[in-house]
Amino acid sequence: MGLMNFVVPFLILITIIVFIHEYGHYYFAKKFGVGITDFSIGFGKEIFGWDDKSGTRWKICLLPLGGYVKFFGDRNVFSEAEQQKVINNYNEKDRKKLFILKPLYQRSIIVAAGPLANFVLAIVIFTFINLINGKDITPAIINEVQKDSPAFMAGVKKNDKIISIDNNKVESILQVSTFINTSTSEKIEFLLLRNDQQISLIIKPNLVNGKDSLGNSVKKRIVGIKLSPLNNNFQKESLGPSKAIIYATKEVWFVVSTSLKYIGKLVTGSGDSSQLGGPIKIAKITGQVAEHGLIPFFSIMAYISISLGLINLFPIPMLDGGHLMFYFVEKIIGKPLSQKVQEGFFRIGLFLLFSLMFFVTFNDLKDLGLF
């Protein structure tokens, strides 16, 4: 696969996701009367752009990994300079457009709207995919239990029906592998149906090096069971709009909750950090998925959109969650933190983000065999 086969799909995907994220900020800022000077996709030198009737500069910049909405009177996206110094620079009419003079709840909504827009995008994508493809409802019936495997040792038998995995209801045979490999527990609880009786079994999977469906190296959790639909016929249920939205929302929640559990494992030192990837890995996977058609491409877009929204809600200065953290403190103490204190936190946030980018880039290069 040529380089452009990775780059072009990745740029399309990241541009859409970033635009939706920033438009969330933009929409509520306009709704609450905040002036907006810039709406940028990317950072650095402007490649091209235009001004709208309200004076906002819409632009595409050289470095596509991100974007920002710059508010009237602010030095950056959500800066909180000493308020009085800022206020004194503007007349009464212009002060109404200042972000820092808006009520705390409005500022919080504007900041949170970016990540929430990413979640909404994912729900919309999953909803349309559900409407087009329907939902697989093939029962997860175990066709074979490998001898001396973790499942065999735990007492799993052929023809057992899997009802749930780690309290996640199994509604399709296609969910089994996902639930096993996204589990963050050392041991996994399987709820099985055998001869009309429910049986709970605890299985400790083996961790092995393997390949995903795209041929990328991954670590898989193997329990030693094989599943196949009866006569190789998958059962699908057509979904109406309401059910499609419900299943889409459930999928977003599953990704968010699973991601948080994984991050919790990383923080405690028990998670596998080698699976973390950055822009290079995302570009590679995006290019691979794009070859399989629009639906897989939009699926990966939804998952990355969720990840972007979730990461931005982390209470790290420089991110939306960091600003929400500042607003929470402001609510408690009755005034914004001083410029000096916020700048100190921003330096810490910048260090954390650069450290994370260095780590995931190293993982990406190692995955490509360059280390």
C-alpha positions as CSV (number, residue, x, y, z in Angstrom):
1,M,0.0,0.0,0.0
2,G,1.4,3.4,-1.0
3,L,1.9,6.3,1.4
4,M,-0.9,8.3,-0.1
5,N,-3.3,5.4,0.5
6,F,-2.7,6.0,4.3
7,V,-2.4,9.8,4.2
8,V,-5.5,10.7,2.2
9,P,-8.0,8.7,4.2
10,F,-6.4,9.8,7.4
11,L,-6.6,13.5,6.5
12,I,-10.2,13.1,5.5
13,L,-11.0,11.3,8.7
14,I,-9.1,13.7,11.1
15,T,-10.5,16.8,9.3
16,I,-14.1,15.7,9.8
17,I,-13.6,14.7,13.4
18,V,-11.7,17.9,14.3
19,F,-14.3,20.0,12.5
20,I,-17.1,18.5,14.4
21,H,-15.3,18.9,17.7
22,E,-14.5,22.6,17.1
23,Y,-18.0,23.2,15.6
24,G,-19.4,22.1,19.0
25,H,-17.4,24.9,20.7
26,Y,-18.4,27.3,17.9
27,Y,-22.1,26.6,17.9
28,F,-22.6,27.2,21.6
29,A,-20.2,30.2,21.6
30,K,-22.4,31.8,18.9
31,K,-25.5,30.9,20.8
32,F,-24.3,32.7,23.9
33,G,-23.1,35.7,22.0
34,V,-19.3,35.1,22.2
35,G,-17.3,36.7,19.5
36,I,-15.2,34.3,17.4
37,T,-12.1,35.5,15.5
38,D,-10.8,32.2,14.1
39,F,-12.0,28.8,13.3
40,S,-9.0,26.7,12.3
41,I,-8.5,23.2,11.1
42,G,-4.9,22.5,11.9
43,F,-2.1,24.5,13.4
44,G,0.7,26.7,12.1
45,K,0.8,28.6,8.8
46,E,-2.5,29.1,7.0
47,I,-2.8,27.3,3.7
48,F,-6.1,29.0,2.7
49,G,-9.1,30.6,4.4
50,W,-11.9,33.1,4.2
51,D,-13.8,35.6,6.4
52,D,-17.5,35.3,7.0
53,K,-20.0,38.1,7.6
54,S,-19.5,38.1,11.4
55,G,-15.7,38.5,11.1
56,T,-14.7,34.9,11.8
57,R,-11.7,33.7,9.8
58,W,-12.3,30.1,8.7
59,K,-9.0,28.5,7.7
60,I,-7.0,25.4,6.9
61,C,-3.5,25.3,8.4
62,L,-0.4,23.4,7.6
63,L,-0.3,20.9,10.5
64,P,-3.6,18.9,10.4
65,L,-3.4,17.2,13.8
66,G,-6.0,19.3,15.6
67,G,-7.7,22.6,15.4
68,Y,-9.1,25.5,17.5
69,V,-11.7,28.1,17.9
70,K,-10.3,31.4,19.0
71,F,-12.6,33.7,21.0
72,F,-12.7,37.5,20.7
73,G,-10.3,39.0,23.2
74,D,-8.6,35.8,24.1
75,R,-4.9,35.0,23.5
76,N,-5.7,31.4,22.8
77,V,-8.7,29.1,22.8
78,F,-9.8,29.4,26.4
79,S,-7.2,31.6,28.0
80,E,-8.1,33.3,31.3
81,A,-5.9,36.3,31.6
82,E,-6.4,38.7,34.5
83,Q,-10.0,39.7,33.8
84,Q,-9.8,43.4,34.6
85,K,-6.8,44.0,32.3
86,V,-8.7,42.4,29.5
87,I,-12.0,44.2,30.2
88,N,-10.3,47.6,30.2
89,N,-9.2,47.2,26.6
90,Y,-12.7,47.0,25.2
91,N,-15.7,49.3,25.1
92,E,-19.1,48.3,26.5
93,K,-20.4,46.9,23.1
94,D,-17.3,44.7,22.6
95,R,-17.3,43.5,26.2
96,K,-20.6,41.6,25.5
97,K,-18.6,39.4,23.1
98,L,-15.9,38.5,25.6
99,F,-15.8,34.8,26.6
100,I,-14.4,35.5,30.1
101,L,-17.4,37.7,31.0
102,K,-20.0,35.0,30.2
103,P,-21.7,33.2,33.2
104,L,-19.8,30.2,34.4
105,Y,-22.4,27.7,33.2
106,Q,-22.2,29.2,29.6
107,R,-18.4,28.9,29.6
108,S,-18.7,25.3,30.8
109,I,-21.2,24.4,28.1
110,I,-19.1,26.0,25.4
111,V,-16.0,24.0,26.6
112,A,-17.8,20.7,27.0
113,A,-19.6,21.0,23.7
114,G,-16.5,20.0,21.7
115,P,-16.1,16.5,23.2
116,L,-19.9,16.0,23.3
117,A,-20.0,16.8,19.6
118,N,-17.6,13.9,19.1
119,F,-19.8,11.5,20.9
120,V,-22.9,12.8,18.9
121,L,-20.9,12.2,15.7
122,A,-20.2,8.6,16.7
123,I,-23.9,8.0,17.6
124,V,-25.0,9.4,14.2
125,I,-22.5,7.2,12.4
126,F,-23.4,4.0,14.3
127,T,-27.1,4.8,13.8
128,F,-26.8,5.0,10.0
129,I,-24.7,1.8,10.0
130,N,-27.3,0.1,12.1
131,L,-30.1,1.3,9.7
132,I,-28.1,0.0,6.7
133,N,-26.7,-3.3,8.0
134,G,-29.2,-4.1,10.8
135,K,-28.0,-5.9,13.9
136,D,-26.5,-9.4,14.1
137,I,-28.5,-11.5,16.6
138,T,-26.8,-14.9,15.9
139,P,-26.7,-16.8,19.2
140,A,-23.2,-17.4,20.6
141,I,-23.2,-21.2,20.7
142,I,-19.9,-22.8,21.5
143,N,-19.0,-25.3,18.7
144,E,-15.7,-26.6,20.2
145,V,-13.7,-26.4,23.4
146,Q,-10.0,-26.9,22.8
147,K,-8.5,-29.5,25.1
148,D,-6.4,-28.2,28.1
149,S,-7.4,-24.6,27.2
150,P,-8.5,-22.1,29.9
151,A,-12.1,-22.7,28.9
152,F,-11.7,-26.5,29.1
153,M,-10.1,-26.3,32.5
154,A,-12.9,-24.0,33.7
155,G,-15.6,-26.5,32.7
156,V,-16.9,-25.0,29.5
157,K,-18.6,-27.5,27.2
158,K,-19.7,-27.8,23.6
159,N,-23.2,-26.4,22.8
160,D,-23.0,-24.0,25.8
161,K,-24.7,-20.7,24.9
162,I,-22.8,-17.6,26.1
163,I,-25.2,-15.2,27.8
164,S,-22.8,-12.6,29.1
165,I,-19.1,-11.9,29.5
166,D,-18.0,-9.8,32.5
167,N,-21.6,-8.6,32.8
168,N,-21.8,-7.5,29.2
169,K,-24.8,-9.1,27.6
170,V,-23.9,-11.1,24.5
171,E,-26.5,-10.4,21.9
172,S,-24.4,-11.6,18.9
173,I,-21.8,-14.2,18.2
174,L,-19.7,-11.3,16.8
175,Q,-19.5,-9.7,20.3
176,V,-17.7,-12.6,22.0
177,S,-14.2,-11.8,20.8
178,T,-14.6,-8.1,21.5
179,F,-15.8,-8.6,25.0
180,I,-12.9,-11.0,25.8
181,N,-10.2,-8.8,24.3
182,T,-11.5,-5.6,25.8
183,S,-11.8,-7.0,29.3
184,T,-9.4,-5.4,31.7
185,S,-9.8,-8.2,34.3
186,E,-7.2,-10.9,34.8
187,K,-10.0,-13.4,35.0
188,I,-13.2,-13.2,33.0
189,E,-16.7,-14.2,34.2
190,F,-18.7,-16.1,31.6
191,L,-22.4,-16.7,32.2
192,L,-23.5,-19.7,30.1
193,L,-26.8,-21.4,29.4
194,R,-26.6,-25.2,29.6
195,N,-29.6,-27.5,29.5
196,D,-31.9,-24.5,30.4
197,Q,-29.7,-23.8,33.4
198,Q,-27.5,-20.7,33.9
199,I,-23.9,-21.5,34.9
200,S,-21.3,-18.9,35.9
201,L,-17.6,-19.8,35.2
202,I,-14.4,-17.8,35.8
203,I,-11.8,-18.2,33.0
204,K,-8.3,-16.9,33.0
205,P,-7.4,-16.3,29.4
206,N,-3.9,-16.9,27.9
207,L,-2.2,-13.8,26.4
208,V,-0.6,-14.5,23.1
209,N,0.9,-12.5,20.2
210,G,-1.3,-12.5,17.2
211,K,-2.7,-10.6,14.3
212,D,-5.9,-8.5,14.0
213,S,-8.2,-8.7,11.0
214,L,-6.0,-6.2,9.1
215,G,-2.8,-8.1,9.8
216,N,-1.4,-5.8,12.5
217,S,0.4,-7.3,15.5
218,V,-1.7,-7.3,18.6
219,K,-1.8,-9.2,21.9
220,K,-4.9,-11.4,22.1
221,R,-6.6,-13.0,25.0
222,I,-7.4,-16.6,24.1
223,V,-9.8,-18.8,26.2
224,G,-9.8,-21.8,23.7
225,I,-13.3,-21.8,22.3
226,K,-14.6,-21.9,18.7
227,L,-18.0,-20.5,17.7
228,S,-19.8,-20.8,14.5
229,P,-23.4,-20.0,13.4
230,L,-25.7,-22.9,12.5
231,N,-25.0,-23.9,8.9
232,N,-22.8,-20.7,8.7
233,N,-25.9,-18.6,8.5
234,F,-25.8,-15.3,10.5
235,Q,-29.1,-14.0,11.7
236,K,-29.8,-10.3,11.2
237,E,-32.5,-8.1,12.6
238,S,-33.6,-5.0,10.7
239,L,-33.7,-1.9,12.9
240,G,-36.0,1.1,12.9
241,P,-34.6,4.6,13.7
242,S,-35.3,4.3,17.5
243,K,-33.6,1.0,18.0
244,A,-30.7,2.0,15.7
245,I,-30.1,5.0,18.0
246,I,-30.4,3.0,21.1
247,Y,-27.9,0.4,19.9
248,A,-25.6,3.2,18.7
249,T,-25.7,4.9,22.1
250,K,-24.9,1.6,23.8
251,E,-21.9,1.1,21.5
252,V,-20.6,4.6,22.4
253,W,-21.0,3.9,26.1
254,F,-19.3,0.5,25.8
255,V,-16.3,2.1,24.1
256,V,-16.1,4.9,26.7
257,S,-16.4,2.6,29.7
258,T,-14.0,0.1,28.3
259,S,-11.5,2.9,27.5
260,L,-11.8,4.3,31.1
261,K,-11.1,0.8,32.6
262,Y,-8.1,0.4,30.3
263,I,-6.7,3.8,31.3
264,G,-7.3,2.9,35.0
265,K,-5.2,-0.2,34.5
266,L,-2.4,1.9,32.9
267,V,-2.5,4.4,35.8
268,T,-2.1,1.6,38.3
269,G,0.7,0.0,36.2
270,S,-1.2,-3.2,35.4
271,G,-2.2,-2.3,31.8
272,D,-0.5,-3.1,28.6
273,S,0.9,0.2,27.3
274,S,2.3,-1.4,24.2
275,Q,-1.1,-1.2,22.6
276,L,-1.3,2.6,22.8
277,G,-1.0,4.2,19.4
278,G,-0.6,7.7,18.0
279,P,-1.2,9.5,14.7
280,I,1.1,7.1,12.7
281,K,-0.8,4.0,13.9
282,I,-4.2,5.7,13.4
283,A,-3.2,6.7,9.8
284,K,-2.0,3.1,9.1
285,I,-5.3,1.6,10.3
286,T,-7.4,4.2,8.6
287,G,-5.7,3.4,5.3
288,Q,-6.2,-0.3,5.8
289,V,-9.8,0.0,6.8
290,A,-10.6,2.5,3.9
291,E,-9.7,-0.3,1.4
292,H,-12.7,-2.3,2.7
293,G,-15.3,0.3,1.9
294,L,-17.2,3.3,3.3
295,I,-18.9,1.5,6.2
296,P,-15.6,0.2,7.8
297,F,-14.1,3.7,7.2
298,F,-17.0,5.5,8.9
299,S,-16.9,2.9,11.7
300,I,-13.2,3.6,12.5
301,M,-14.1,7.3,12.3
302,A,-16.7,6.8,15.0
303,Y,-14.3,5.0,17.3
304,I,-11.6,7.6,16.8
305,S,-14.2,10.4,17.4
306,I,-15.1,8.8,20.7
307,S,-11.4,8.6,21.7
308,L,-10.9,12.2,20.8
309,G,-13.9,13.3,22.8
310,L,-12.9,11.2,25.8
311,I,-9.3,12.3,25.9
312,N,-10.4,16.0,25.7
313,L,-12.4,15.5,28.8
314,F,-9.4,14.5,30.9
315,P,-8.6,17.0,33.6
316,I,-5.3,18.0,32.0
317,P,-4.6,21.7,31.4
318,M,-4.5,22.5,27.6
319,L,-7.4,20.1,27.1
320,D,-11.1,20.9,27.5
321,G,-11.3,18.8,30.7
322,G,-8.5,21.0,32.1
323,H,-10.6,24.1,31.5
324,L,-13.7,22.5,33.1
325,M,-11.5,21.7,36.1
326,F,-10.5,25.3,36.4
327,Y,-14.2,26.3,36.2
328,F,-15.0,23.8,38.9
329,V,-12.4,25.4,41.1
330,E,-13.7,28.8,40.2
331,K,-17.2,27.8,41.3
332,I,-15.9,26.6,44.6
333,I,-13.6,29.6,45.5
334,G,-15.8,32.2,43.8
335,K,-13.3,33.6,41.4
336,P,-11.0,32.4,38.6
337,L,-7.5,31.2,39.3
338,S,-4.8,33.8,38.7
339,Q,-3.0,34.0,35.4
340,K,0.2,32.9,37.1
341,V,-1.4,29.7,38.6
342,Q,-3.1,28.8,35.3
343,E,0.1,29.3,33.4
344,G,1.9,26.9,35.8
345,F,-0.8,24.3,35.2
346,F,-0.6,24.8,31.4
347,R,3.1,24.1,31.5
348,I,2.4,20.9,33.4
349,G,-0.3,20.0,30.9
350,L,2.0,20.7,28.0
351,F,4.7,18.5,29.5
352,L,2.2,15.6,30.0
353,L,0.9,15.9,26.4
354,F,4.4,16.0,24.9
355,S,5.4,13.0,27.0
356,L,2.3,11.1,25.8
357,M,2.9,12.0,22.2
358,F,6.6,10.9,22.4
359,F,5.5,7.6,24.0
360,V,2.8,6.7,21.4
361,T,5.0,7.8,18.5
362,F,7.7,5.5,19.8
363,N,5.1,2.7,20.0
364,D,4.0,3.5,16.4
365,L,7.6,3.4,15.1
366,K,8.2,0.2,17.0
367,D,5.1,-1.3,15.4
368,L,6.4,-0.4,12.0
369,G,9.6,-2.3,12.8
370,L,11.9,0.8,13.0
371,F,13.0,0.0,16.6
